[in-house]
Amino acid sequence: MSLKDLAKKLYATFIKNKFPAAPCKVFLSASNMHERAIVRHAVDDKPENAWNAALNALNDALNRAGKIKPTILRADWVTSSQSVTWAEFVDTVKNTRRNFFRKGIALENYQIAFMEQELNANLILCNDALKSDNGEFVAAKADAYCMKRFGCKFPTLVDTDTIEIFETCAAFIEDGMSVPLMMSGKGDYSGRRDTVKGDGELFLKLARTGGNYLARQCNKNGLFTYGIYPCDNSIVPEYNALRHFSTLFAMTDVYSTYGKLGGMTLGKAISRGIDYGIKKFFRYRTLPDGQQAAYINDNGQLKLGSSGVALLTLTHWSKLQHTKKYLPLMNAIARGIFTMQKNNGCFVHSLNAGNYTVKDEFLTPFYDGEAVFGLMRLYDITKAADLLKSCERAFDYFIATEHWKNHDHWLSYAANELTVYKPERKYFMFGLKNCLPYLAYIRDRETNWATLLELIMATYQMLCRMKTLPETADILEHVDWNLLHEVLNYRAEKMLNGYFWSEAAMYFEKPEAIVGSFYVRQEKFRVRIDDVQHYLSGFIAYSEYLKDEQNKKFALAVKRTDEE
């Protein structure tokens, strides 16, 4: 559609909305999704006049930029505002987590104004040079964007000067859409489309788009494009073998949801990634008994967690593909993990690749959970007794050392898996302690932190199995189910704010490169393969949870009807 066609469809939605007292302040943003959106705004007592002025200015700007033909048009209109001094604004930004200031600013009676999306996508409130977690007004970046937007530098303000900070309501239309979508959220939920709560299909759809995004990042040789910073499209440096395999594990989770007729592109990417990982990262060692052990060589270190996630990927993919191709390698990986376990069950976290001596006794609790989870998934295939024995010894050590205080999602996965085969009270209690005392913190966490949903979902799945066991009935009496459901649903809905919807991606340097992915707002909207990965498994599990809850409600409704 042309700008004219997009505007015609969007105008009807814009004009029927209620506006605060005059004047109407409207912002129009357009992008072809290849380049950063161009934004223009206008102010007038009559909404229709403000619209026409902003549209004409936008059309002129698109023509000057090379006759850009937009595929998406977004309209924002100011719904509330307040006057603050420049000093108050700067202080507020400094006391707000970086990129979490969610309002626009206007100067000189809206002669110069920027929406929140413009401020954050251009890092105007984020100082790269500082290691602070909080924001800071960056004059150089404000000058650069203001010159591009208004043809002048950002005005010089003193502490006592006043500006307006404002919130907007919005709607947008893009090619392929029959009607515009509304964006009425505030705060953390602003700037992206309204969604229906409890829509399991939505979460499954987003997991699949995230999986397809990762497939696009998997190059022909199987190496991933590790990540980008969307504000300037710069590449995230370095590489990480553990994240290579953990990303593939999440992709296999997504692949399992497609069925026989879908996911071909995703499946090919998984195969490429596995082949590359096997050729590039594995190191083999002959043990005293003549058997081979396998490890992941990550920059000269043989890390426990890397072996764990490699097992997770290979076991999951083997089951989905009904193949025993990787079984010798998987057994070798397990033997490598065994060599890193002490008699008391504790794991050594890192060996030197050159001589297999201990490099690090401990690095992160993630590694312990990844290792046990991987071993348990292999046990599910082979039923080899030494695998289960190793996991029991590890968990007995975790219990003795109160590892549950780490509240790690991989430990929740591991506890859930272990209790399938060893439904012992001590292991259930560990899994519950790893999550339930942490629920209030999870609920109140400001950032999306995707692993928190995985933590809850793995625990919820374990709780569901506990309901079938009479011997755990007394434990379940102490579970605050209302709080569990509240936090679970809240975290999932909040995580939707970390998805790069097209109406959010359009403000960044290369929108088409990031749309359909997930980002970390406080890290300059970073999109890294592991940032995406953690959303996928959590969203898939949550979509299953919603389906299960809907089935329960349906069954209850049918029962009540029958009783009547």
TIVO-908698 format. One record per residue (C-alpha): residue number from 1; x, y, z. Coordinates in steps of 0.05 Angstrom, whole numbers. Layout:
residues N
node n: NUM, east: X, north: Y, up: Z
...
end
This chain:
residues 564
node n: 1, east: 0, north: 0, up: 0
node n: 2, east: 22, north: 72, up: -12
node n: 3, east: 27, north: 123, up: 44
node n: 4, east: -40, north: 150, up: 21
node n: 5, east: -73, north: 82, up: 26
node n: 6, east: -42, north: 67, up: 94
node n: 7, east: -63, north: 135, up: 120
node n: 8, east: -134, north: 127, up: 95
node n: 9, east: -143, north: 62, up: 133
node n: 10, east: -109, north: 89, up: 196
node n: 11, east: -145, north: 156, up: 198
node n: 12, east: -213, north: 126, up: 213
node n: 13, east: -184, north: 92, up: 275
node n: 14, east: -148, north: 156, up: 296
node n: 15, east: -206, north: 204, up: 288
node n: 16, east: -257, north: 162, up: 326
node n: 17, east: -215, north: 160, up: 389
node n: 18, east: -227, north: 207, up: 447
node n: 19, east: -175, north: 262, up: 453
node n: 20, east: -159, north: 303, up: 515
node n: 21, east: -172, north: 377, up: 515
node n: 22, east: -146, north: 415, up: 454
node n: 23, east: -97, north: 422, up: 423
node n: 24, east: -89, north: 353, up: 391
node n: 25, east: -16, north: 331, up: 386
node n: 26, east: -5, north: 275, up: 336
node n: 27, east: 58, north: 239, up: 314
node n: 28, east: 61, north: 198, up: 249
node n: 29, east: 116, north: 147, up: 237
node n: 30, east: 129, north: 109, up: 172
node n: 31, east: 180, north: 57, up: 151
node n: 32, east: 193, north: 9, up: 95
node n: 33, east: 224, north: -37, up: 148
node n: 34, east: 291, north: -33, up: 113
node n: 35, east: 308, north: 34, up: 146
node n: 36, east: 293, north: 70, up: 211
node n: 37, east: 224, north: 102, up: 214
node n: 38, east: 216, north: 174, up: 195
node n: 39, east: 173, north: 213, up: 245
node n: 40, east: 136, north: 278, up: 238
node n: 41, east: 86, north: 311, up: 285
node n: 42, east: 37, north: 369, up: 286
node n: 43, east: -6, north: 407, up: 336
node n: 44, east: -75, north: 437, up: 323
node n: 45, east: -139, north: 450, up: 360
node n: 46, east: -175, north: 404, up: 311
node n: 47, east: -151, north: 331, up: 306
node n: 48, east: -165, north: 328, up: 231
node n: 49, east: -121, north: 389, up: 219
node n: 50, east: -65, north: 361, up: 262
node n: 51, east: -69, north: 296, up: 223
node n: 52, east: -65, north: 329, up: 156
node n: 53, east: -7, north: 374, up: 176
node n: 54, east: 33, north: 315, up: 203
node n: 55, east: 16, north: 272, up: 142
node n: 56, east: 38, north: 326, up: 93
node n: 57, east: 103, north: 335, up: 131
node n: 58, east: 115, north: 260, up: 132
node n: 59, east: 101, north: 254, up: 58
node n: 60, east: 151, north: 309, up: 43
node n: 61, east: 204, north: 277, up: 87
node n: 62, east: 194, north: 209, up: 54
node n: 63, east: 203, north: 241, up: -15
node n: 64, east: 266, north: 278, up: 7
node n: 65, east: 294, north: 213, up: 34
node n: 66, east: 289, north: 181, up: -35
node n: 67, east: 215, north: 170, up: -47
node n: 68, east: 212, north: 116, up: 7
node n: 69, east: 149, north: 73, up: 1
node n: 70, east: 128, north: 55, up: 71
node n: 71, east: 99, north: -12, up: 90
node n: 72, east: 78, north: 9, up: 160
node n: 73, east: 46, north: 72, up: 186
node n: 74, east: 37, north: 88, up: 260
node n: 75, east: -1, north: 145, up: 293
node n: 76, east: 11, north: 167, up: 365
node n: 77, east: -29, north: 221, up: 399
node n: 78, east: -14, north: 253, up: 466
node n: 79, east: -63, north: 231, up: 520
node n: 80, east: -30, north: 261, up: 582
node n: 81, east: 28, north: 308, up: 597
node n: 82, east: 60, north: 347, up: 653
node n: 83, east: 109, north: 404, up: 659
node n: 84, east: 175, north: 391, up: 693
node n: 85, east: 240, north: 430, up: 698
node n: 86, east: 299, north: 408, up: 657
node n: 87, east: 335, north: 390, up: 722
node n: 88, east: 277, north: 347, up: 745
node n: 89, east: 276, north: 310, up: 678
node n: 90, east: 351, north: 297, up: 679
node n: 91, east: 347, north: 273, up: 751
node n: 92, east: 289, north: 227, up: 734
node n: 93, east: 328, north: 195, up: 677
node n: 94, east: 388, north: 185, up: 722
node n: 95, east: 344, north: 149, up: 772
node n: 96, east: 311, north: 105, up: 720
node n: 97, east: 341, north: 40, up: 693
node n: 98, east: 371, north: 56, up: 626
node n: 99, east: 323, north: 51, up: 567
node n: 100, east: 265, north: 46, up: 617
node n: 101, east: 243, north: 118, up: 612
node n: 102, east: 177, north: 107, up: 577
node n: 103, east: 152, north: 178, up: 561
node n: 104, east: 164, north: 228, up: 506
node n: 105, east: 190, north: 299, up: 515
node n: 106, east: 169, north: 365, up: 483
node n: 107, east: 205, north: 432, up: 482
node n: 108, east: 184, north: 501, up: 460
node n: 109, east: 110, north: 487, up: 461
node n: 110, east: 119, north: 423, up: 420
node n: 111, east: 159, north: 458, up: 366
node n: 112, east: 210, north: 404, up: 382
node n: 113, east: 184, north: 338, up: 409
node n: 114, east: 207, north: 265, up: 412
node n: 115, east: 167, north: 203, up: 428
node n: 116, east: 194, north: 152, up: 477
node n: 117, east: 211, north: 105, up: 420
node n: 118, east: 254, north: 158, up: 387
node n: 119, east: 291, north: 174, up: 451
node n: 120, east: 307, north: 101, up: 467
node n: 121, east: 320, north: 74, up: 397
node n: 122, east: 371, north: 129, up: 386
node n: 123, east: 403, north: 119, up: 455
node n: 124, east: 391, north: 192, up: 473
node n: 125, east: 381, north: 171, up: 545
node n: 126, east: 435, north: 117, up: 548
node n: 127, east: 509, north: 133, up: 556
node n: 128, east: 552, north: 77, up: 527
node n: 129, east: 614, north: 103, up: 561
node n: 130, east: 586, north: 92, up: 630
node n: 131, east: 577, north: 24, up: 664
node n: 132, east: 518, north: 50, up: 704
node n: 133, east: 453, north: 11, up: 701
node n: 134, east: 415, north: 77, up: 700
node n: 135, east: 401, north: 126, up: 644
node n: 136, east: 434, north: 192, up: 627
node n: 137, east: 416, north: 246, up: 577
node n: 138, east: 469, north: 245, up: 522
node n: 139, east: 474, north: 313, up: 489
node n: 140, east: 514, north: 289, up: 429
node n: 141, east: 463, north: 237, up: 410
node n: 142, east: 406, north: 286, up: 422
node n: 143, east: 441, north: 336, up: 376
node n: 144, east: 451, north: 284, up: 321
node n: 145, east: 379, north: 261, up: 321
node n: 146, east: 350, north: 330, up: 329
node n: 147, east: 390, north: 353, up: 269
node n: 148, east: 363, north: 295, up: 229
node n: 149, east: 291, north: 307, up: 252
node n: 150, east: 287, north: 383, up: 256
node n: 151, east: 349, north: 409, up: 221
node n: 152, east: 378, north: 439, up: 285
node n: 153, east: 416, north: 418, up: 346
node n: 154, east: 380, north: 402, up: 411
node n: 155, east: 365, north: 468, up: 447
node n: 156, east: 411, north: 488, up: 504
node n: 157, east: 371, north: 485, up: 568
node n: 158, east: 386, north: 508, up: 639
node n: 159, east: 361, north: 473, up: 701
node n: 160, east: 301, north: 519, up: 711
node n: 161, east: 275, north: 514, up: 639
node n: 162, east: 210, north: 475, up: 633
node n: 163, east: 194, north: 419, up: 585
node n: 164, east: 134, north: 373, up: 576
node n: 165, east: 137, north: 298, up: 587
node n: 166, east: 80, north: 261, up: 555
node n: 167, east: 46, north: 194, up: 543
node n: 168, east: 11, north: 172, up: 480
node n: 169, east: -42, north: 125, up: 455
node n: 170, east: -29, north: 96, up: 386
node n: 171, east: -53, north: 54, up: 328
node n: 172, east: -17, north: 26, up: 267
node n: 173, east: -29, north: -7, up: 200
node n: 174, east: 19, north: -46, up: 156
node n: 175, east: 17, north: -83, up: 90
node n: 176, east: -26, north: -145, up: 95
node n: 177, east: -70, north: -119, up: 151
node n: 178, east: -144, north: -106, up: 138
node n: 179, east: -155, north: -62, up: 198
node n: 180, east: -108, north: -23, up: 244
node n: 181, east: -87, north: -48, up: 312
node n: 182, east: -90, north: -7, up: 375
node n: 183, east: -34, north: 7, up: 425
node n: 184, east: -65, north: 32, up: 489
node n: 185, east: -15, north: 5, up: 540
node n: 186, east: 22, north: 49, up: 588
node n: 187, east: 90, north: 44, up: 622
node n: 188, east: 124, north: -22, up: 607
node n: 189, east: 67, north: -41, up: 560
node n: 190, east: 69, north: 21, up: 517
node n: 191, east: 90, north: 23, up: 444
node n: 192, east: 65, north: -46, up: 424
node n: 193, east: -1, north: -74, up: 402
node n: 194, east: -57, north: -92, up: 450
node n: 195, east: -64, north: -167, up: 459
node n: 196, east: -116, north: -212, up: 491
node n: 197, east: -95, north: -241, up: 557
node n: 198, east: -91, north: -316, up: 561
node n: 199, east: -83, north: -327, up: 486
node n: 200, east: -42, north: -390, up: 483
node n: 201, east: -38, north: -389, up: 407
node n: 202, east: -5, north: -321, up: 410
node n: 203, east: 51, north: -346, up: 454
node n: 204, east: 61, north: -407, up: 410
node n: 205, east: 62, north: -362, up: 348
node n: 206, east: 114, north: -316, up: 378
node n: 207, east: 157, north: -376, up: 398
node n: 208, east: 155, north: -400, up: 327
node n: 209, east: 173, north: -331, up: 298
node n: 210, east: 231, north: -330, up: 348
node n: 211, east: 253, north: -399, up: 325
node n: 212, east: 250, north: -377, up: 253
node n: 213, east: 291, north: -316, up: 271
node n: 214, east: 344, north: -361, up: 300
node n: 215, east: 342, north: -404, up: 237
node n: 216, east: 358, north: -342, up: 197
node n: 217, east: 417, north: -328, up: 242
node n: 218, east: 445, north: -398, up: 229
node n: 219, east: 491, north: -388, up: 170
node n: 220, east: 505, north: -439, up: 115
node n: 221, east: 563, north: -469, up: 153
node n: 222, east: 521, north: -476, up: 217
node n: 223, east: 554, north: -418, up: 255
node n: 224, east: 505, north: -368, up: 284
node n: 225, east: 506, north: -293, up: 276
node n: 226, east: 516, north: -285, up: 351
node n: 227, east: 478, north: -220, up: 362
node n: 228, east: 468, north: -147, up: 346
node n: 229, east: 454, north: -81, up: 380
node n: 230, east: 394, north: -55, up: 341
node n: 231, east: 403, north: 19, up: 357
node n: 232, east: 462, north: 23, up: 310
node n: 233, east: 461, north: -48, up: 280
node n: 234, east: 530, north: -63, up: 309
node n: 235, east: 551, north: -135, up: 320
node n: 236, east: 557, north: -167, up: 389
node n: 237, east: 630, north: -191, up: 391
node n: 238, east: 659, north: -259, up: 409
node n: 239, east: 624, north: -326, up: 408
node n: 240, east: 603, north: -377, up: 460
node n: 241, east: 599, north: -453, up: 448
node n: 242, east: 552, north: -463, up: 506
node n: 243, east: 502, north: -414, up: 477
node n: 244, east: 511, north: -445, up: 409
node n: 245, east: 483, north: -511, up: 436
node n: 246, east: 432, north: -481, up: 484
node n: 247, east: 404, north: -441, up: 426
node n: 248, east: 397, north: -504, up: 385
node n: 249, east: 362, north: -537, up: 444
node n: 250, east: 309, north: -482, up: 445
node n: 251, east: 302, north: -488, up: 369
node n: 252, east: 287, north: -563, up: 377
node n: 253, east: 233, north: -543, up: 427
node n: 254, east: 201, north: -499, up: 375
node n: 255, east: 210, north: -551, up: 320
node n: 256, east: 172, north: -601, up: 363
node n: 257, east: 110, north: -557, up: 359
node n: 258, east: 105, north: -555, up: 283
node n: 259, east: 84, north: -626, up: 268
node n: 260, east: 102, north: -664, up: 205
node n: 261, east: 82, north: -610, up: 156
node n: 262, east: 121, north: -550, up: 183
node n: 263, east: 188, north: -527, up: 208
node n: 264, east: 229, north: -551, up: 148
node n: 265, east: 272, north: -488, up: 147
node n: 266, east: 280, north: -491, up: 223
node n: 267, east: 298, north: -565, up: 220
node n: 268, east: 352, north: -554, up: 168
node n: 269, east: 382, north: -498, up: 210
node n: 270, east: 384, north: -544, up: 271
node n: 271, east: 420, north: -597, up: 231
node n: 272, east: 470, north: -547, up: 205
node n: 273, east: 482, north: -520, up: 275
node n: 274, east: 492, north: -589, up: 305
node n: 275, east: 540, north: -610, up: 250
node n: 276, east: 581, north: -547, up: 259
node n: 277, east: 582, north: -555, up: 334
node n: 278, east: 606, north: -627, up: 330
node n: 279, east: 662, north: -610, up: 280
node n: 280, east: 683, north: -545, up: 314
node n: 281, east: 677, north: -552, up: 389
node n: 282, east: 686, north: -624, up: 411
node n: 283, east: 749, north: -652, up: 442
node n: 284, east: 758, north: -726, up: 456
node n: 285, east: 798, north: -762, up: 509
node n: 286, east: 812, north: -836, up: 518
node n: 287, east: 798, north: -857, up: 590
node n: 288, east: 838, north: -910, up: 629
node n: 289, east: 785, north: -963, up: 613
node n: 290, east: 794, north: -950, up: 539
node n: 291, east: 728, north: -914, up: 528
node n: 292, east: 724, north: -844, up: 500
node n: 293, east: 700, north: -782, up: 536
node n: 294, east: 677, north: -720, up: 499
node n: 295, east: 679, north: -648, up: 521
node n: 296, east: 663, north: -580, up: 491
node n: 297, east: 727, north: -539, up: 480
node n: 298, east: 706, north: -467, up: 491
node n: 299, east: 767, north: -422, up: 482
node n: 300, east: 814, north: -470, up: 518
node n: 301, east: 764, north: -490, up: 573
node n: 302, east: 723, north: -553, up: 579
node n: 303, east: 661, north: -528, up: 614
node n: 304, east: 610, north: -572, up: 649
node n: 305, east: 551, north: -531, up: 626
node n: 306, east: 571, north: -536, up: 553
node n: 307, east: 570, north: -611, up: 557
node n: 308, east: 502, north: -609, up: 591
node n: 309, east: 468, north: -566, up: 538
node n: 310, east: 501, north: -606, up: 482
node n: 311, east: 469, north: -668, up: 511
node n: 312, east: 402, north: -633, up: 516
node n: 313, east: 405, north: -613, up: 443
node n: 314, east: 428, north: -681, up: 417
node n: 315, east: 378, north: -721, up: 459
node n: 316, east: 319, north: -677, up: 439
node n: 317, east: 338, north: -677, up: 366
node n: 318, east: 351, north: -752, up: 366
node n: 319, east: 281, north: -766, up: 393
node n: 320, east: 248, north: -718, up: 344
node n: 321, east: 285, north: -749, up: 286
node n: 322, east: 279, north: -820, up: 311
node n: 323, east: 354, north: -831, up: 302
node n: 324, east: 410, north: -866, up: 340
node n: 325, east: 462, north: -829, up: 299
node n: 326, east: 487, north: -788, up: 357
node n: 327, east: 483, north: -842, up: 411
node n: 328, east: 559, north: -857, up: 414
node n: 329, east: 574, north: -783, up: 420
node n: 330, east: 521, north: -773, up: 473
node n: 331, east: 549, north: -830, up: 515
node n: 332, east: 619, north: -801, up: 507
node n: 333, east: 593, north: -733, up: 531
node n: 334, east: 562, north: -767, up: 592
node n: 335, east: 629, north: -800, up: 607
node n: 336, east: 662, north: -732, up: 603
node n: 337, east: 612, north: -705, up: 653
node n: 338, east: 626, north: -765, up: 699
node n: 339, east: 701, north: -746, up: 700
node n: 340, east: 681, north: -678, up: 726
node n: 341, east: 641, north: -705, up: 785
node n: 342, east: 672, north: -717, up: 853
node n: 343, east: 655, north: -774, up: 900
node n: 344, east: 609, north: -729, up: 941
node n: 345, east: 567, north: -713, up: 880
node n: 346, east: 596, north: -643, up: 869
node n: 347, east: 615, north: -624, up: 798
node n: 348, east: 679, north: -589, up: 777
node n: 349, east: 658, north: -533, up: 730
node n: 350, east: 717, north: -525, up: 684
node n: 351, east: 779, north: -563, up: 661
node n: 352, east: 840, north: -539, up: 623
node n: 353, east: 834, north: -565, up: 552
node n: 354, east: 908, north: -579, up: 547
node n: 355, east: 917, north: -628, up: 604
node n: 356, east: 847, north: -639, up: 635
node n: 357, east: 868, north: -609, up: 701
node n: 358, east: 818, north: -570, up: 742
node n: 359, east: 813, north: -497, up: 720
node n: 360, east: 752, north: -475, up: 759
node n: 361, east: 719, north: -512, up: 816
node n: 362, east: 657, north: -468, up: 809
node n: 363, east: 633, north: -417, up: 758
node n: 364, east: 557, north: -413, up: 760
node n: 365, east: 499, north: -454, up: 787
node n: 366, east: 473, north: -457, up: 716
node n: 367, east: 525, north: -511, up: 699
node n: 368, east: 501, north: -559, up: 753
node n: 369, east: 430, north: -557, up: 729
node n: 370, east: 449, north: -562, up: 656
node n: 371, east: 493, north: -623, up: 669
node n: 372, east: 440, north: -662, up: 709
node n: 373, east: 384, north: -642, up: 660
node n: 374, east: 426, north: -667, up: 602
node n: 375, east: 443, north: -733, up: 637
node n: 376, east: 370, north: -744, up: 654
node n: 377, east: 349, north: -733, up: 582
node n: 378, east: 400, north: -785, up: 560
node n: 379, east: 374, north: -832, up: 614
node n: 380, east: 305, north: -824, up: 584
node n: 381, east: 334, north: -855, up: 520
node n: 382, east: 383, north: -908, up: 546
node n: 383, east: 360, north: -923, up: 617
node n: 384, east: 434, north: -933, up: 635
node n: 385, east: 438, north: -940, up: 711
node n: 386, east: 503, north: -899, up: 717
node n: 387, east: 467, north: -838, up: 689
node n: 388, east: 412, north: -839, up: 742
node n: 389, east: 462, north: -855, up: 797
node n: 390, east: 504, north: -794, up: 778
node n: 391, east: 443, north: -749, up: 780
node n: 392, east: 421, north: -775, up: 848
node n: 393, east: 490, north: -763, up: 877
node n: 394, east: 491, north: -693, up: 848
node n: 395, east: 423, north: -676, up: 877
node n: 396, east: 441, north: -704, up: 945
node n: 397, east: 500, north: -657, up: 944
node n: 398, east: 455, north: -599, up: 920
node n: 399, east: 408, north: -613, up: 978
node n: 400, east: 463, north: -616, up: 1029
node n: 401, east: 492, north: -550, up: 1005
node n: 402, east: 425, north: -516, up: 996
node n: 403, east: 435, north: -505, up: 922
node n: 404, east: 361, north: -487, up: 917
node n: 405, east: 379, north: -418, up: 944
node n: 406, east: 406, north: -403, up: 874
node n: 407, east: 335, north: -404, up: 845
node n: 408, east: 363, north: -427, up: 779
node n: 409, east: 317, north: -447, up: 721
node n: 410, east: 364, north: -503, up: 699
node n: 411, east: 359, north: -533, up: 768
node n: 412, east: 283, north: -531, up: 763
node n: 413, east: 287, north: -567, up: 696
node n: 414, east: 334, north: -618, up: 727
node n: 415, east: 290, north: -629, up: 789
node n: 416, east: 229, north: -638, up: 746
node n: 417, east: 265, north: -689, up: 703
node n: 418, east: 296, north: -728, up: 761
node n: 419, east: 229, north: -735, up: 798
node n: 420, east: 198, north: -768, up: 737
node n: 421, east: 242, north: -829, up: 751
node n: 422, east: 258, north: -818, up: 824
node n: 423, east: 194, north: -789, up: 855
node n: 424, east: 225, north: -781, up: 923
node n: 425, east: 203, north: -729, up: 973
node n: 426, east: 272, north: -697, up: 981
node n: 427, east: 277, north: -683, up: 907
node n: 428, east: 208, north: -654, up: 903
node n: 429, east: 223, north: -609, up: 962
node n: 430, east: 286, north: -585, up: 929
node n: 431, east: 248, north: -567, up: 866
node n: 432, east: 195, north: -528, up: 905
node n: 433, east: 246, north: -491, up: 948
node n: 434, east: 282, north: -471, up: 885
node n: 435, east: 221, north: -432, up: 861
node n: 436, east: 163, north: -420, up: 909
node n: 437, east: 198, north: -375, up: 961
node n: 438, east: 222, north: -334, up: 902
node n: 439, east: 154, north: -318, up: 873
node n: 440, east: 145, north: -248, up: 902
node n: 441, east: 214, north: -228, up: 876
node n: 442, east: 196, north: -256, up: 807
node n: 443, east: 131, north: -218, up: 806
node n: 444, east: 164, north: -152, up: 825
node n: 445, east: 224, north: -158, up: 779
node n: 446, east: 228, north: -96, up: 734
node n: 447, east: 263, north: -129, up: 675
node n: 448, east: 234, north: -184, up: 632
node n: 449, east: 289, north: -235, up: 652
node n: 450, east: 262, north: -291, up: 609
node n: 451, east: 291, north: -348, up: 649
node n: 452, east: 242, north: -333, up: 706
node n: 453, east: 184, north: -360, up: 665
node n: 454, east: 224, north: -423, up: 651
node n: 455, east: 237, north: -430, up: 725
node n: 456, east: 163, north: -425, up: 742
node n: 457, east: 139, north: -469, up: 685
node n: 458, east: 187, north: -527, up: 702
node n: 459, east: 164, north: -523, up: 775
node n: 460, east: 91, north: -521, up: 754
node n: 461, east: 100, north: -583, up: 712
node n: 462, east: 130, north: -618, up: 771
node n: 463, east: 72, north: -596, up: 815
node n: 464, east: 23, north: -624, up: 766
node n: 465, east: 55, north: -692, up: 772
node n: 466, east: 56, north: -687, up: 847
node n: 467, east: -20, north: -681, up: 845
node n: 468, east: -23, north: -752, up: 820
node n: 469, east: 19, north: -779, up: 879
node n: 470, east: -17, north: -791, up: 945
node n: 471, east: 48, north: -788, up: 983
node n: 472, east: 59, north: -715, up: 965
node n: 473, east: -11, north: -690, up: 982
node n: 474, east: 11, north: -660, up: 1048
node n: 475, east: 65, north: -618, up: 1012
node n: 476, east: 15, north: -590, up: 963
node n: 477, east: -29, north: -565, up: 1020
node n: 478, east: 24, north: -511, up: 1032
node n: 479, east: 29, north: -486, up: 961
node n: 480, east: -1, north: -417, up: 948
node n: 481, east: -34, north: -435, up: 882
node n: 482, east: -65, north: -366, up: 873
node n: 483, east: 2, north: -332, up: 879
node n: 484, east: 34, north: -384, up: 832
node n: 485, east: -18, north: -372, up: 778
node n: 486, east: -16, north: -297, up: 788
node n: 487, east: 60, north: -293, up: 780
node n: 488, east: 62, north: -343, up: 724
node n: 489, east: 11, north: -304, up: 683
node n: 490, east: 41, north: -236, up: 700
node n: 491, east: 111, north: -255, up: 679
node n: 492, east: 87, north: -284, up: 613
node n: 493, east: 47, north: -222, up: 596
node n: 494, east: 104, north: -177, up: 616
node n: 495, east: 152, north: -215, up: 570
node n: 496, east: 109, north: -195, up: 510
node n: 497, east: 142, north: -127, up: 520
node n: 498, east: 209, north: -157, up: 500
node n: 499, east: 185, north: -180, up: 432
node n: 500, east: 205, north: -140, up: 371
node n: 501, east: 136, north: -128, up: 341
node n: 502, east: 140, north: -91, up: 275
node n: 503, east: 111, north: -28, up: 307
node n: 504, east: 169, north: -28, up: 356
node n: 505, east: 224, north: -51, up: 309
node n: 506, east: 209, north: 4, up: 259
node n: 507, east: 246, north: 56, up: 301
node n: 508, east: 313, north: 20, up: 298
node n: 509, east: 369, north: 21, up: 247
node n: 510, east: 350, north: -42, up: 208
node n: 511, east: 279, north: -62, up: 227
node n: 512, east: 275, north: -123, up: 181
node n: 513, east: 337, north: -152, up: 215
node n: 514, east: 304, north: -155, up: 284
node n: 515, east: 229, north: -161, up: 274
node n: 516, east: 204, north: -226, up: 304
node n: 517, east: 262, north: -231, up: 353
node n: 518, east: 267, north: -216, up: 428
node n: 519, east: 311, north: -164, up: 461
node n: 520, east: 341, north: -142, up: 527
node n: 521, east: 319, north: -70, up: 538
node n: 522, east: 370, north: -52, up: 591
node n: 523, east: 427, north: -77, up: 547
node n: 524, east: 414, north: -26, up: 491
node n: 525, east: 358, north: -71, up: 464
node n: 526, east: 410, north: -126, up: 451
node n: 527, east: 386, north: -185, up: 409
node n: 528, east: 433, north: -244, up: 421
node n: 529, east: 418, north: -316, up: 405
node n: 530, east: 412, north: -335, up: 478
node n: 531, east: 368, north: -274, up: 492
node n: 532, east: 319, north: -303, up: 442
node n: 533, east: 328, north: -375, up: 463
node n: 534, east: 302, north: -366, up: 534
node n: 535, east: 237, north: -336, up: 510
node n: 536, east: 222, north: -396, up: 465
node n: 537, east: 221, north: -453, up: 515
node n: 538, east: 183, north: -410, up: 566
node n: 539, east: 131, north: -388, up: 516
node n: 540, east: 119, north: -459, up: 491
node n: 541, east: 110, north: -485, up: 561
node n: 542, east: 64, north: -427, up: 578
node n: 543, east: 21, north: -439, up: 516
node n: 544, east: 12, north: -511, up: 539
node n: 545, east: -6, north: -486, up: 608
node n: 546, east: -60, north: -440, up: 580
node n: 547, east: -88, north: -497, up: 537
node n: 548, east: -91, north: -541, up: 599
node n: 549, east: -126, north: -487, up: 640
node n: 550, east: -177, north: -476, up: 585
node n: 551, east: -190, north: -550, up: 581
node n: 552, east: -202, north: -552, up: 657
node n: 553, east: -251, north: -494, up: 652
node n: 554, east: -287, north: -528, up: 595
node n: 555, east: -291, north: -594, up: 632
node n: 556, east: -318, north: -558, up: 694
node n: 557, east: -370, north: -522, up: 653
node n: 558, east: -393, north: -587, up: 622
node n: 559, east: -397, north: -620, up: 690
node n: 560, east: -439, north: -563, up: 718
node n: 561, east: -486, north: -567, up: 657
node n: 562, east: -494, north: -642, up: 667
node n: 563, east: -509, north: -633, up: 741
node n: 564, east: -562, north: -581, up: 725
end
